[in-house]
Structure formats: C-alpha cells, structure tokens
Amino acid sequence: MTEPPKKVQQTEGGFTAAYRNAAAAGSAQVSDSKSGLSIDHRMTFRDPSMPLRERIAARIASSVQGIDNPSCIDVACSTGTDLGLLARALGDKPAQLHGVDLMEATLQVAREKLPAASFVQGDVVALPYPDVHFDSVQTSRLLVHVPDLKKAIDEMIRVLKPRGTCVISEGEMEKASVMLSNDDRLLRVSEALRDHVAKMCANPRAASEAYRYILSHADAQDVCIEPFSFFLKKPGDMMGPELTHERQFLAKLVSEGALSQADADHYIAQATGRSAEEGNLLQLFFMAEISFRKK
Ligand SMILES: C[S@@+](CC[C@H](N)C(=O)[O-])C[C@H]1O[C@@H](n2cnc3c(N)ncnc32)[C@H](O)[C@@H]1O
C-alpha cells in the first residue's frame, strides 16, 4: 500500500513575520529565529529559474505590444531583476515601469539599476495605486509569504485595466523539489529541509491555491497554468558553495531534534564533496506560471 502524502502544517509563516520585521527596521536583512534563516535580500545568486523570468518578461512585453506607452508593475519587485528583464524584452518601446515592495531597502538597489522606473514601498494587500491603473501586473515568489492570498490577488486585479495581463509565478513549496539520490540518508535530510522551508511559508501551496482562486474569479478570463522545472546539480549551485542557508536550516532542525547532528554533518559533507560532483545530490525543482487577463 502506498503511504498517503504527508501534510505540512500551515503556519503564520516564520518568513512572513521576518519580512515585516525587516521592512519595519528599514533593512533588507530577513532574519527569522523560527526557521533559523538570516539572509540579505540584496545579495546576488545564480538563479536557475532565469529562463522562467525571461519567459514571463516576453509574455508581458507581447501582451502590451499594441498599447501606446503601457504601464506595467512588478509587485514584490525586490531589487528590480524582473523589471530589468521586462525593460529588455520591451526593447525601444516606451513604457512606464513600476515596482512595489514591502522592503524599502531593496528598492534603493532597484532605483540604481533602473533610474527611469518608479519604485514605491507598499503592501500587496493594500496596493498604493488607484483602480484600473496598469496594463500588466506581475509577481514572483510573493504569495507563499502572504497569509491572505485571496486579498493579494484581488488587489492585483483591482489595479489592472480591463483586458490587462497578470502573471504570477510561485512554487508549490511542499512539492517544490525532489532529490534524486541513491543515498537514503541524503534523501531523508533533503525532505526534512524541504518540509522545514514549507512550514515557514504562510501559503506552502500558493501555486495551486492561487490557480484555483483565479479560475473561479469573476474578473479573470483566459486563465492558464504552465509548469517550469529545472535541475540543480548540487545544492551549492544556487545560493553559494558555502551552503550558508542550508547550514542555518540544518542547525535549526538539529536544535529541534528533527535531525541528528550526524545526519546534518553527512549532508554537508556529501553536498560539498565528491558525492555532489558525482551527481548524488541532483535536485529537480518545480514552479508554476499562472497567467490570465482581466475581463
Ligand atoms: C522571495 S522574495 C521575491 C522577490 C522577487 N519577486 C523575485 O522573484 O526574486 C519576496 C519579496 O516579497 C516582498 N514582500 C513580502 N511580503 C510582501 C507584501 N505583503 N507586500 C509586498 N511585498 C512583499 C519581500 O520584501 C521580498 O522582496
């Protein structure tokens, strides 16, 4: 008999509180004692989901092609990466680019990158813009952190003009990654890490919940969901070979008794050693791209 899928308990996310605390302190240092994570959101890292970001930029650029001087916003724009890609996808087409984020400290970097764009500090559940204002709205990796996902989607639809395009990209955190390894101990630690991260999210099932909500939304049409996946050959290939974030999460799991120190040490040793080079920590990641137009 196959085991039923494990249910990760949804919490008022550790990460959600951490974003609010960082924003209130005027900082981009998102620290969270509940998860054990401390991370500066102005850091750069090698993002294997760049092809998805480029795909979304191309989708938005194509949706506003026939509009004179369109107005486009990225909600939770952080340091402006996705708006930069949109500017590139638009080429020499004039457009008004806007970004909004809870953390003012990240917007300072975005303004340096894109001086012609406009960046405003704000909350997705109370966007500081009038109704029917934008020709496109996009957001990436936000809804997992917003307890009131429906309110956030309603707000993004509120500021969108009729026939405007909205694109949302999110992970389904409980199922966001699978490790392909023949080492059962590594598999166990990898699952513990994934479950721990999912538990820290206000909406671990943001992708499927957002899709269902939008499908039933009276103001949404042409709703579409498309997958995006990528392989990570070894954990250090994304956030850095020193595995800073993994070490923080592992320390937390060990302190809580969810993992033994020996298991955590084994994972770090394998992830930084030959085992990783030999492909024994190959991970497959999934994300969803949800797009629709406002009626
Ligand atoms: C994981 S980062 C994603 C950043 C960027 N969209 C990306 O895909 O790389 C989450 C971002 O959401 C922002 N954020 C969190 N809660 C928010 C809220 N309620 N309203 C607006 N932004 C929020 C954070 O400040 C942070 O910049």
PDBQT file of the ligand as one rigid body, heavy atoms in Angstrom, charges set to zero:
ROOT
HETATM    1  C1  LIG A 301      11.310  35.761  -2.129  1.00  0.00    +0.000 C 
HETATM    2  S1  LIG A 301      11.357  37.478  -2.441  1.00  0.00    +0.000 S 
HETATM    3  C2  LIG A 301      10.934  37.532  -4.170  1.00  0.00    +0.000 C 
HETATM    4  C3  LIG A 301      11.466  38.746  -4.854  1.00  0.00    +0.000 C 
HETATM    5  C4  LIG A 301      11.258  38.787  -6.381  1.00  0.00    +0.000 C 
HETATM    6  N1  LIG A 301       9.878  38.949  -6.733  1.00  0.00    +0.000 N 
HETATM    7  C5  LIG A 301      11.816  37.543  -7.013  1.00  0.00    +0.000 C 
HETATM    8  O1  LIG A 301      11.077  36.720  -7.561  1.00  0.00    +0.000 OA
HETATM    9  O2  LIG A 301      13.045  37.370  -6.941  1.00  0.00    +0.000 OA
HETATM   10  C6  LIG A 301       9.870  38.030  -1.689  1.00  0.00    +0.000 C 
HETATM   11  C7  LIG A 301       9.683  39.536  -1.788  1.00  0.00    +0.000 C 
HETATM   12  O3  LIG A 301       8.345  39.835  -1.386  1.00  0.00    +0.000 OA
HETATM   13  C8  LIG A 301       8.366  41.023  -0.619  1.00  0.00    +0.000 C 
HETATM   14  N2  LIG A 301       7.164  41.003   0.206  1.00  0.00    +0.000 N 
HETATM   15  C9  LIG A 301       6.871  40.156   1.218  1.00  0.00    +0.000 A 
HETATM   16  N3  LIG A 301       5.639  40.406   1.684  1.00  0.00    +0.000 NA
HETATM   17  C10 LIG A 301       5.136  41.429   0.948  1.00  0.00    +0.000 A 
HETATM   18  C11 LIG A 301       3.908  42.124   0.945  1.00  0.00    +0.000 A 
HETATM   19  N4  LIG A 301       2.959  41.825   1.836  1.00  0.00    +0.000 N 
HETATM   20  N5  LIG A 301       3.725  43.116   0.046  1.00  0.00    +0.000 NA
HETATM   21  C12 LIG A 301       4.702  43.428  -0.850  1.00  0.00    +0.000 A 
HETATM   22  N6  LIG A 301       5.893  42.801  -0.894  1.00  0.00    +0.000 NA
HETATM   23  C13 LIG A 301       6.113  41.811  -0.013  1.00  0.00    +0.000 A 
HETATM   24  C14 LIG A 301       9.658  40.940   0.168  1.00  0.00    +0.000 C 
HETATM   25  O4  LIG A 301      10.056  42.187   0.655  1.00  0.00    +0.000 OA
HETATM   26  C15 LIG A 301      10.604  40.357  -0.892  1.00  0.00    +0.000 C 
HETATM   27  O5  LIG A 301      11.212  41.364  -1.639  1.00  0.00    +0.000 OA
ENDROOT
TORSDOF 0
